[in-house]
Structures are given as C-alpha cells and as structure tokens.
Amino acid sequence: MGSVLIAKGGRVMYAKNIGMANMEAHVPITNNSKFELASLSKPFTALLVLQLVEKGVLDLNAKVSNYIPEFTRADSGAITIHHLLSHTSGLEDFVGLNCPFANWTYKEFMEGMQKTPVHFKPGSQFEYASSTYILLRFVIERVTGLSYEKNLKDRIFEPAGMKNSGVIEDQKILNERALGYLHTEAGWKNASPVANHKIFMGAASIYSTARDLLLFDNALYNNKLVSPETTKKMFSVVRAPYGYGWFIEDDNDKGKIVSHGGDIFGYTTLMQRRIKDKSLIVILGNMQSIDRGRIISLLNNLLF
C-alpha cells in the first residue's frame, strides 16, 4: 500500500497510488496523502546543516561540544559535525542505550549519549546511527535559535514549494494523513508508535507526499537550496556507502545513484536519485517492512 512515482528531468513518467490511507474509514490513498518519511528525514537534516555551513554559522570540522557544551563525554573533543553527518562518529545508536527512549526528554537523551560507548575512533569507519542525527537537530536549533520545524519550513519546504510537508506532532490532527499498518498472519493491524515522535526529530518525524519529494528533487537540481559546490560535497562518499545524509553508489552504466529509505511505525519509504539523467524514484508505503528491494528493481525496469 502506498504511493510510487517515477520522474525524469522533473517530469512525471509514472505514478500510482495503491490501497487505503485509512482502512477503517475506507479512504483511498491519493496524490495528497501524507506519509511519515522515517529515516528519509535524514537528508533534510543534513541539508539544513550544510546550508548553515554555507552561511558560516556552522563549521563541519568543529567539535560538537562547541555548539552543545553539555555534550561532555571524555572523548567529545574528537567528535565533529562532519562525523555526525557521515555516520562516522562511532557513537552507539540510541536504540541500544539503557534508558526508556519511548518517552525521552532532551535531558535524558543527553544523559544517555554521555554513557554510550564509542565503537571505533571517529572518522575511521562507517556505522549508521540515528542518534547522531538527533544530535544534529539540537545543533541546528541551538545555533539558529529556531525550532527544527521552523528551520525546515523557512529553509527547505517554502523555497522548494513543498506545501504538503512538515513535522509529525503526536497529538496534532494531520489532514489527509496515510495511517500506518502492519500485515500479520492474523490480518491487518494498526501500527502503534513505540516512541515519542518529538525525540526522533532530526533522524525521522518528517511527513511528505510523493509529489512534494519531486519538488524537493527539482529544487536540488536547480540549486534553490544550496550551491552546486555544496551539493557536490553532499553527494560525495565520506566512508562507503555514505556521504552527508545520503547513501551513494556508482552504476557503471547509469552514473551516480544517491538514495535514502526508512522504516518506522507502519511506514516504509525510499527516494532514489540518479544524477546523470536526473531520474527519480519515490516509494512511500503505509505498510511497514514491504520489500523495497523488489519494488525498486521493478520501478527501475520501468524507467530504463
């Protein structure tokens, strides 16, 4: 269940909506259905950081503790913004921390981050860790004096024309929201959030539509959000397979591919961009743990 879209050079070549946005009310998925992006939120956080670097507000090679003094680990001086962006900090992911992350406050999150071990010398390896992108969200808020949501709206969504995108709030009604589901042996079930959306901001918690992600894709190509030099840096491998907010690979025939996906609370997502021919594939599912690999393979066959 969900929305799929294929575009090339900014033009939609194939799009389809499948299934229900709300099973109980029999509401079908449409072009305006809003899906949680899960970890597909990370490219947006990375872009905010790089925008602030362009403006001279942030230094990629500065210590995280320069911006968050309460990040007081004994080894905190070795961990930089660059390491957080590229998942090369060595910090353990938050799901492995010994505290009840379902209802974390900022204070509890920072206390947990002081206790978690470093798995390797910062910069020496790649290890995906959502906790580092939560830290980046706090850095963004600290240096701008504005909320993460306000930064997204002012710096990305409005310039790109993304009117159907925003940040999930647990108690707030979101019109045309596609609810998340699980499919089990016993049948369909509502997917219940296992954690507060607020603590996930930076690593997840953004919602959007397939059409809005096409606008985001176009804005990146048209340099509306960052300079070509910054875009090149964002899509350059730091430690395989990751750059700044994107997984990166090279297809010998079709050039560089940048992508990111996610899974959370009944949603599965993927955005794939082939730079050489400006092609885009978007998968937004409101059913957790669908076979993304099979679907992206089928959509690539349609495209090529």
C-alpha positions, 0 to 999 in steps of 0.5 A, a space after each residue: 500500500 502506498 504511493 510510487 512515482 517515477 520522474 525524469 528531468 522533473 517530469 512525471 513518467 509514472 505514478 500510482 497510488 495503491 490501497 487505503 490511507 485509512 482502512 477503517 474509514 475506507 479512504 483511498 490513498 491519493 496524490 495528497 496523502 501524507 506519509 511519515 518519511 522515517 529515516 528519509 528525514 535524514 537528508 533534510 537534516 543534513 541539508 539544513 546543516 550544510 546550508 548553515 555551513 554555507 552561511 558560516 554559522 556552522 563549521 563541519 570540522 568543529 567539535 560538537 561540544 562547541 555548539 552543545 557544551 553539555 555534550 561532555 563525554 571524555 572523548 567529545 573533543 574528537 567528535 565533529 559535525 562532519 562525523 555526525 553527518 557521515 555516520 562516522 562518529 562511532 557513537 552507539 545508536 540510541 536504540 541500544 542505550 539503557 534508558 526508556 527512549 519511548 518517552 525521552 526528554 532532551 535531558 535524558 537523551 543527553 544523559 544517555 549519549 554521555 554513557 554510550 560507548 564509542 565503537 571505533 575512533 571517529 572518522 575511521 569507519 562507517 556505522 549508521 546511527 540515528 542518534 547522531 542525527 538527533 544530535 544534529 537537530 539540537 545543533 541546528 536549533 541551538 545555533 539558529 535559535 529556531 525550532 527544527 520545524 521552523 528551520 525546515 519550513 523557512 529553509 527547505 519546504 517554502 523555497 522548494 514549494 513543498 506545501 504538503 510537508 512538515 513535522 509529525 506532532 503526536 497529538 496534532 490532527 494531520 489532514 489527509 494523513 496515510 495511517 500506518 499498518 502492519 500485515 500479520 498472519 492474523 490480518 491487518 493491524 494498526 501500527 502503534 508508535 513505540 516512541 515519542 515522535 518529538 525525540 526522533 526529530 532530526 533522524 525521522 518525524 518528517 511527513 511528505 507526499 510523493 509529489 512534494 519529494 519531486 519538488 524537493 528533487 527539482 529544487 536540488 537540481 536547480 540549486 534553490 537550496 544550496 550551491 552546486 559546490 555544496 551539493 557536490 560535497 553532499 553527494 560525495 562518499 565520506 566512508 562507503 556507502 555514505 556521504 552527508 545524509 545520503 547513501 551513494 553508489 556508482 552504476 557503471 552504466 547509469 552514473 551516480 545513484 544517491 538514495 535514502 529509505 526508512 522504516 518506522 511505525 507502519 511506514 516504509 519509504 525510499 527516494 532514489 536519485 540518479 544524477 546523470 539523467 536526473 531520474 527519480 524514484 519515490 516509494 512511500 508505503 503505509 505498510 511497514 517492512 514491504 520489500 523495497 528491494 523488489 519494488 525498486 528493481 521493478 520501478 527501475 525496469 520501468 524507467 530504463 
